[in-house]
Amino acid sequence: MNIEFSKYQGLGNDFILIDNRQAAEPCISPEIAVKLCDRHFGIGADGVIFALPGQTGHDYTMRIFNSDGSEPEMCGNGIRCLAKFLAKLESEKARESYNIHTLAGTITTKLTQDGQVTVDMGKPRFMATEIPTHLVSGDAQVINQPLEVAGQTWLVTCVSMGNPHCITFVEDVAGIELESIGSKFEHHSVFPQRTNTEFIEVVRPDYLKMRVWERGAGITLACGTGACAAVVAGVLTGNCDRTTMVELPGGCLQIEWSASDHKVYMTGPAELVFTGQFG
């Protein structure tokens, strides 16, 4: 059976998008997704995203398999790509806004006039049990807590954007040996469901530089939920403003943590790369 796909990228964070609207479960297994994501023997991607039928009160459902076959709760760059993919599928009936069901809850996307996508990422969560992490106990928050990784003590702040994030602020983000320490953060014993890790350099209160190690994907050029978590952590630690540009290796995202409704809003691009078939 041949399956059509579209390859999209958001700031270099790339995904294989599949129209799965005729069935409630993904049409391929995580094992096949791993093969498709292989950059030498497959299509090449950070993950495979499925556009599934919407549940009650939702236009569509999003599922995603990472390049290692694991399934995250959602993906910020990926959901922008999904919004563009859905608009293309609907063609002349395309909507400006979509309510999408994810494992992290309802996410609302809005296509802007300049071709970007604004995403209502919802309210961040801070309690250790919500992230989850064992770094502190129970309902406590993890803000500038010491964490030993690779023989070094890092001050970390943990935030859930529907998926777990561990953020640390550094003087020179380019000098971080991400290849050697990223996995050690992800698989640290204090994170029972593993974690995404963001290393942040403060250029100005309204401008951050970020490098990321994504849970299940490793080093990527961008991470939408990570950029959101970084700004939230920056506000909590007094490192940045509520509206901040986040520069990632693949480009920039505009992030706002609203003081009125306490939700995080992310605006950035998503572009079609190519289409094809596999089977």
Wavefront OBJ file of the C-alpha trace (Angstrom):
o trace
v 0.000 0.000 0.000
v 1.411 3.372 -1.039
v 0.982 6.201 1.449
v 1.206 9.829 0.406
v 3.137 12.241 2.598
v 4.212 15.859 2.761
v 7.525 16.992 4.211
v 7.326 20.253 6.211
v 9.832 22.181 8.261
v 9.525 24.825 10.952
v 12.877 26.566 11.508
v 14.639 23.424 10.306
v 12.720 21.148 12.689
v 11.370 18.813 9.995
v 8.458 16.403 9.876
v 6.723 13.886 7.655
v 2.999 14.758 7.580
v 0.430 12.051 6.788
v -3.275 12.510 6.047
v -4.754 10.021 8.519
v -8.261 11.485 8.652
v -9.940 8.213 7.658
v -8.874 6.324 10.788
v -8.613 7.038 14.497
v -5.163 5.425 14.882
v -1.891 6.146 13.034
v -1.639 4.191 9.781
v 1.978 3.163 10.395
v 3.794 1.770 13.425
v 6.493 3.534 15.453
v 9.004 1.074 13.968
v 8.161 2.179 10.426
v 8.307 5.803 11.549
v 11.891 5.247 12.725
v 12.823 3.937 9.269
v 11.123 6.842 7.500
v 12.931 9.380 9.699
v 16.359 7.915 8.890
v 18.293 10.573 6.989
v 20.351 8.066 5.003
v 17.947 5.228 4.252
v 14.564 6.956 4.639
v 12.875 10.270 3.919
v 14.637 12.014 6.781
v 12.831 13.869 9.587
v 12.706 14.620 13.292
v 9.313 12.918 13.488
v 6.165 11.699 11.735
v 2.935 13.637 12.348
v -0.532 12.209 11.707
v -3.624 14.330 10.997
v -6.399 12.265 12.609
v -10.151 12.904 12.946
v -11.094 15.412 15.617
v -12.561 14.370 18.938
v -15.553 16.146 20.484
v -15.074 19.899 20.227
v -11.973 19.609 18.051
v -11.381 20.004 14.328
v -8.584 17.421 14.192
v -6.349 15.251 16.350
v -2.555 15.303 16.239
v -0.344 12.311 16.958
v 3.415 12.241 16.488
v 6.137 9.599 16.555
v 9.667 10.861 17.205
v 12.624 9.711 15.139
v 13.391 7.111 17.841
v 9.812 5.752 17.773
v 8.707 7.330 21.059
v 5.509 9.376 21.213
v 5.649 12.876 22.746
v 2.621 14.710 24.068
v 2.873 17.349 21.333
v 5.379 19.425 19.375
v 5.332 23.208 18.945
v 7.104 23.400 15.582
v 5.237 20.309 14.470
v 1.801 21.723 15.208
v 2.574 24.805 13.123
v 3.482 22.464 10.269
v 0.272 20.520 10.874
v -1.798 23.720 10.638
v -0.269 24.523 7.245
v -0.777 20.894 6.136
v -4.452 20.959 7.156
v -5.023 24.217 5.295
v -3.501 22.628 2.181
v -5.666 19.504 2.568
v -8.819 21.612 2.921
v -7.787 23.797 -0.039
v -10.474 26.411 -0.755
v -12.331 25.375 2.429
v -9.288 26.083 4.589
v -9.961 27.786 7.890
v -7.949 30.515 9.556
v -7.999 28.732 12.908
v -7.966 25.083 14.026
v -8.695 23.493 17.408
v -6.448 20.465 17.583
v -6.606 17.682 20.149
v -3.191 16.513 21.387
v -1.951 14.337 24.220
v -1.103 17.643 25.945
v -4.680 18.923 25.605
v -6.375 21.310 23.178
v -4.056 23.491 21.094
v -5.424 26.314 18.918
v -3.551 27.456 15.813
v -4.152 30.569 13.722
v -2.732 31.228 10.261
v -1.585 34.842 9.980
v -1.697 37.117 6.926
v 2.082 37.023 6.532
v 2.121 33.244 6.211
v 3.214 32.467 9.755
v 1.302 30.484 12.370
v 0.401 31.678 15.866
v -0.227 28.924 18.380
v -2.053 29.219 21.701
v 0.146 26.865 23.704
v -1.976 27.090 26.853
v -0.791 27.709 30.394
v 2.591 26.420 31.554
v 2.760 24.120 34.551
v 5.373 24.272 37.279
v 4.709 21.651 39.972
v 7.250 18.853 40.135
v 4.522 16.233 39.798
v 3.204 17.901 36.637
v 6.524 18.035 34.801
v 7.341 15.337 36.121
v 10.602 15.459 38.071
v 11.969 14.084 41.335
v 14.390 17.015 41.701
v 12.044 18.463 44.329
v 9.039 16.886 45.969
v 5.297 17.088 45.428
v 3.790 20.456 44.559
v 7.078 22.368 44.813
v 8.437 24.294 41.839
v 11.857 23.805 40.289
v 13.364 27.285 39.909
v 17.163 27.659 39.839
v 17.648 24.283 41.498
v 21.126 22.678 41.369
v 21.410 19.529 39.252
v 24.559 17.440 38.863
v 25.178 16.388 35.243
v 28.463 15.196 33.759
v 30.442 16.243 36.834
v 29.112 19.796 36.758
v 26.455 21.605 38.801
v 23.818 23.339 36.675
v 21.097 25.656 37.946
v 17.924 24.454 36.255
v 14.323 25.580 36.030
v 11.706 23.013 34.982
v 8.507 23.788 33.104
v 5.824 21.654 31.476
v 4.323 22.901 28.219
v 2.373 19.659 27.994
v 5.770 17.982 27.744
v 8.733 18.225 30.148
v 11.469 20.851 29.838
v 14.638 21.489 31.803
v 16.070 24.978 31.188
v 19.468 26.288 32.195
v 20.944 29.738 31.533
v 24.559 29.921 30.368
v 26.988 32.674 29.396
v 27.878 31.247 25.973
v 25.372 28.867 24.418
v 27.682 28.165 21.460
v 30.257 26.709 23.838
v 27.947 24.017 25.228
v 29.051 20.506 24.218
v 25.500 19.465 23.441
v 26.528 16.259 21.688
v 28.042 14.848 24.863
v 25.770 16.149 27.614
v 22.325 16.366 25.978
v 21.544 12.696 26.427
v 22.738 12.796 30.046
v 20.153 15.476 30.828
v 17.414 13.614 28.927
v 17.993 10.329 30.758
v 18.833 11.749 34.194
v 17.213 9.782 37.006
v 15.298 12.843 38.293
v 13.186 12.846 35.094
v 11.034 9.675 35.106
v 9.631 10.412 31.632
v 12.929 11.856 30.349
v 13.134 15.535 29.433
v 13.812 18.095 26.742
v 16.727 20.344 27.681
v 17.238 23.975 26.677
v 20.493 25.910 27.070
v 19.823 29.669 27.010
v 22.030 32.714 26.553
v 20.474 36.072 27.443
v 21.410 38.628 24.792
v 18.867 41.195 26.007
v 15.763 40.917 28.177
v 13.727 40.701 24.953
v 16.153 38.445 23.022
v 17.404 34.958 23.902
v 19.681 32.507 22.107
v 18.821 28.852 22.560
v 20.175 25.411 21.743
v 18.089 22.347 22.452
v 18.359 18.623 23.035
v 14.935 17.140 22.314
v 13.643 14.079 24.095
v 13.495 11.283 21.525
v 15.147 13.265 18.717
v 18.466 14.592 20.073
v 19.939 17.808 18.694
v 17.430 19.671 16.523
v 17.503 23.068 14.839
v 14.462 24.286 16.751
v 11.921 23.332 19.409
v 8.691 25.300 19.751
v 7.629 24.053 23.161
v 11.227 24.512 24.297
v 11.249 28.159 23.224
v 8.006 28.695 25.137
v 9.408 26.978 28.220
v 12.597 29.044 27.954
v 10.719 32.349 28.061
v 8.571 31.175 30.980
v 11.724 30.104 32.829
v 13.343 33.419 31.919
v 10.471 35.381 33.433
v 10.452 33.219 36.571
v 14.192 33.770 37.081
v 14.220 37.448 36.102
v 16.227 36.821 32.935
v 13.803 38.046 30.255
v 10.615 39.929 29.429
v 7.210 38.350 28.922
v 7.434 39.057 25.182
v 10.742 37.836 23.832
v 12.348 36.763 20.573
v 14.054 33.379 20.808
v 16.842 32.705 18.327
v 17.401 29.021 17.567
v 19.898 27.503 15.103
v 17.080 27.243 12.531
v 15.664 30.756 12.983
v 13.582 32.859 15.370
v 10.297 32.437 17.231
v 8.318 35.219 18.860
v 7.079 34.095 22.284
v 4.629 35.888 24.571
v 3.665 34.733 28.068
v 0.520 36.791 28.526
v 0.085 38.570 31.836
v -3.696 38.686 31.338
v -4.688 35.077 30.588
v -1.347 33.461 31.597
v -1.190 31.519 28.330
v 1.884 31.248 26.130
v 1.612 32.313 22.479
v 4.158 31.232 19.879
v 4.456 32.736 16.387
v 6.718 31.359 13.693
v 6.967 29.918 10.179
v 6.116 26.517 8.730
v 6.930 25.608 5.141
v 6.239 22.783 2.723
v 9.465 21.162 1.510
v 8.219 18.421 -0.843
v 5.591 15.717 -1.272
v 5.895 12.048 -2.182
v 4.801 8.468 -1.604
v 6.225 5.485 0.239
v 5.089 1.908 0.504
l 1 2 3 4 5 6 7 8 9 10 11 12 13 14 15 16 17 18 19 20 21 22 23 24 25 26 27 28 29 30 31 32 33 34 35 36 37 38 39 40 41 42 43 44 45 46 47 48 49 50 51 52 53 54 55 56 57 58 59 60 61 62 63 64 65 66 67 68 69 70 71 72 73 74 75 76 77 78 79 80 81 82 83 84 85 86 87 88 89 90 91 92 93 94 95 96 97 98 99 100 101 102 103 104 105 106 107 108 109 110 111 112 113 114 115 116 117 118 119 120 121 122 123 124 125 126 127 128 129 130 131 132 133 134 135 136 137 138 139 140 141 142 143 144 145 146 147 148 149 150 151 152 153 154 155 156 157 158 159 160 161 162 163 164 165 166 167 168 169 170 171 172 173 174 175 176 177 178 179 180 181 182 183 184 185 186 187 188 189 190 191 192 193 194 195 196 197 198 199 200 201 202 203 204 205 206 207 208 209 210 211 212 213 214 215 216 217 218 219 220 221 222 223 224 225 226 227 228 229 230 231 232 233 234 235 236 237 238 239 240 241 242 243 244 245 246 247 248 249 250 251 252 253 254 255 256 257 258 259 260 261 262 263 264 265 266 267 268 269 270 271 272 273 274 275 276 277 278 279
